[in-house]
Amino acid sequence: MQINLAGKVAIVTGAGNGLGRTYAFALAQRGAKVVVNDLASEGAAAQGVVEAIAAAGGEAIVCDCSVTDETGVADMVARTRDRWGRVDILINNAGMLQNRRFGRVSLEEIRRIVEVNLMGSVICSHAVWEAMSEQGYGRILMTTSEGGLYPVPGAASYAAAKLGVVGLMNALSAEGDRYGIRVNSIAPAAATRMTDGLLSERDFARMGPASVVAAALFLVGEQAPRGAILAVGAGRFERAYITHTLGAEIPDGKVTPEAVAERFMEISCRMGDQAPDGMHSVARVGQA
């Protein structure tokens, strides 16, 4: 299966550096026209990406706005459609990392992390949604993290935001299916400015962006799945699921806190666990 993006139009947020920059180059190499988005403070870096893409024979433009700026994002999408007539791909890559004990982080700092990582994805996805719906085609990639999917100390606000984008993906994947919009998430592990100082030299050397970019391009391609979470890094690819155990049923009249405590190990047993979709979850509740 060849991933051919010729004629597609892609917006990549946070694309002046790091993974976003690599995504932009890879999309252009596969034939996509690319909008390189980043903060105005990263304007020189973003312009450098555009110039490098043009030098290689591709097409790209810069849009320098924060993903939290609703007016700026709306203008970016309007400029993209004015220039190329459509938006096919959105990679929500822009983000901020926070790594401090919960009690030492101010509420203002927490709001900022959630605003960029979660609301930035909401704002950008909302801005392209109607255009994608009207044309009957769209691919949206969220950026989550294993730090949101699994317990990691010292990153509460980051974890909350990164698991929030999975919930956003789930809802949009179900809603977008009828419009030809497929929404997925990637949990990347790569050596970038964001991870500088957090990885050993050995791990940093092994964790180049190639694996992450390969997964990302698959997830925004024609044959993209729906509602998948791929954890990727150092050549390893794993799919993450949110599952339910088979659980236990406690008879009417015997439902007490003590009964739950007594059967907690049975309730928690992972053997045969399932990753239900929304309708199956509703059906199971109705049967309980």
N, C-alpha and C positions, 0 to 999 in steps of 0.2 A: 504494500500500500504506500504510494508516494504522497507525501504531504506537499501539495502544490497550493500556494497562496496567491498565485498570479491574479491580479485584478481586485484583490481584497484590500480593504482600508482598515488599518489598525491604529488604535490609540494605546500608548503605553505610558502609564503614570510613573513618576520618579525615574525617568529614563536618561537622565544626564550622566549617571554613574552606576556602578555595580551591576546587578542583575538586569535592571531596567535597560541599561545601555546595551547589554548583550542581547536581550530580547529584541530590541529595536533592530540591531544589525542582522540577527537571524531571520526576523520577519522580512526585512528588505531583501535578503539573499534569496528568500523563497518567493519573491515577486510581489510582496505586499507594499502598498504605499503607507508610510508610517508618520504618525503624529508623535513627536518626542515632547512629552510633557515633563516639566519640573518646575520647581520654585524659581522666581525671578533671580534669586541669589545664585542659582545654578545655571543661569542663562548662558554663560560662556561654554560650560561643559555641554549643555544641550545643543548649542549651535555647532559645537565640534562634532557631535554625533551626526547631525544633519549633513554637515559638510563631508564627513567621511562616507556616509551612505551615498550622497550624490557623486562623489569621486569614484565610487564603485559601480555607478550606473543606475542607482536606485532613486526613489523619490521620497522626500521627507520634509516636514516643516516643524518648527518649534512652536509650542504653546506654553508660555511661562505663567502658570497660575497654581495656587495651592489647591489640592483636591478638596479642601474644606470650604473653598470659595464658590458658593453656588452660582453666582453671576459669572465668574471667570470660567467655570466648568461648562456652563450653558453656552457661553461665547465660544469656547474651544470646540464644542460639538457643532455649533452653527458654522464656524469657519471651516471645519472639516467637510461638512456636507456641501457648503458653497463651493469648495475647491474640487472635491472628488465625487459629490453626489450621494454618498452613503457612508455608513459606519458598519463594518462587519465584525470587528474584533475589538474588545476592550480587555486589556490586562491591568488589573488593579494591583500595581506593584508598590506604589508609594507607601512608606510606613516609617514608624519610629520605634526604637527599642527602649525598654525601660527595665533596669535590673537593680532594684533596691528593695529592701525590706518594706512591707506594706505600711507599717507604722511610721516609717520615715519619709514616705512620699506624701506630698500635699495633695489635697483634693483637686486643686487647680492643675497639678501635674497629671493626675489620673484622668481628668477630663480631656486634657490635651492629647494624651496617648489614645484614648477611646475615640476622640474626634478625628484624628488623622487615620488611624488604622481601621476603624469600623465605619464611622460616618463618611470618611473619604470614599470608601467603596460604595456606600449607599448613594452618595451624591452623584458619583460618576456613572454608576449603573442606571440610576434613575434618569440621568440626562440622555443616555443612548437608548433607553428601553423602547420608547415609542417609535423611533426611527427604525430600530431592528424589527419591531412588530409589524410595521407597515410594509417593510420589504420582505418579510417572511424568512429572515435569516439573521442569526447573530450568535456570537461566541463570546462569553464573558468568563474570565478567569480571576478568581479570588486568590489572595495570598494569605493562607493560614500559617500555623506553626505547630510543631510538636509541643512547644511550650504552652499552647492553648488546648491541645487535645489531651495532654497528659500532665500529671502533677509536676510542677517545677517551682521551687521556692524563689522568692525575690522578683517575681514578674507578674503580680496580680492584675494590674491594669492592662498590660500587654496581653496576658492570657485571656482576660475577659473579652477584649476586643477581637482577638484572633479566633476565639471560639464563636463569637458573634457573627463573623463573616461566614462561618459554616452554616449557621442557622439561616442567614440571608441566602446563601447558595441553595440550601434545601428548598426554601419557599420559592425562589425565582426559577429553580430548575423545574419544579412542578407547574408553576404558572406559565413559564415560557415555552413549554413543550409544544403546545398547540400553535405557537407562532414561529416555530423553527429556531427558537433560541435555546442554546445549550449552555448551561452554567456549571462550572466545575471549580475545584480548589486545588492548589498546590502548597505543600509544606516543604519549602526548600531548605537544604542545608548546603550552603556554599560559602566560600571565602570572599567576603566583600567588606566594604568599609564598616557596615553595621556589625559584622562579627569580628572585626579587628580587635585583638586583645582578649577575646573570649575563647579562642582556639589555640591549641599547642602548635608549634611550628610544623610538626609532622602532620597533624590533622589539616592545618591550613594548606599545606602543599598538596594533600590528596583531594581537597574539596574544591576543585575548580568548577566553573559554571556549566560545563558541557552537559552533564546529566540533567541538571535542572532545566536547561534550555530545551533539550530534546523532549522532556516530558511536557513542558509548557506548550511547545508547538503542536504536539499531538493533541493536547487538550483544547486548542483553539482551531484545529483543523476541521475539514469537512466531516470526518468520521469520529468526531469527539463523542465521548460518552455523555451521560447525563448524571449530574449529582455525584461525581466521583471525587474523592480526596486522595491525591497521590503524595506520599512522603518520599522525597528524592534527595540523594546526595552520594557523592563518591562512587558513582556507578551502580548504586543499589536503588531499586524501585519497589515500593510497598504501597498497597492500598489500605487506607485506614477506614474503619467503619465505626459507627455508633450503634451498639448492639443492645438487645434485651436478652437476659437469661430466660430459660424456660420457666423459672420461678416456682412458686408453690401456691396452692389455693387453700385458704383457711375457711372452714365451713361457717355459715351464718350462726351466730350465737356464741361462737368461740373466738371471735376476732378481738384480741386484747393485745396490749403492748408486750405482754409476756409471751404470747403465742408467736408474735413476730420475732422476738428475741430467740426463742427456742428453735425456730426454723430458719434463722438468718443464714446459716451456712448453706442450707438447701436452696434458699432464695438466691444466694450469691453464686452458685455453681455455674461455671462458664461452659460446661459440656453441653453442646447442642445449641449454643446461643445463636440469636438471629439478628439480622439488620433489617427490620420491617420498614416498608414504605408507609406513607401517611395513612392510606386507606386500610392497610393491614393493622396498623396500630388502633384505628378506630374500631375495626371489627373485633379485635381482641378485647378491647374495653367493653364492648357490647356483650361479649360472651362471658365476661367475668362474673 
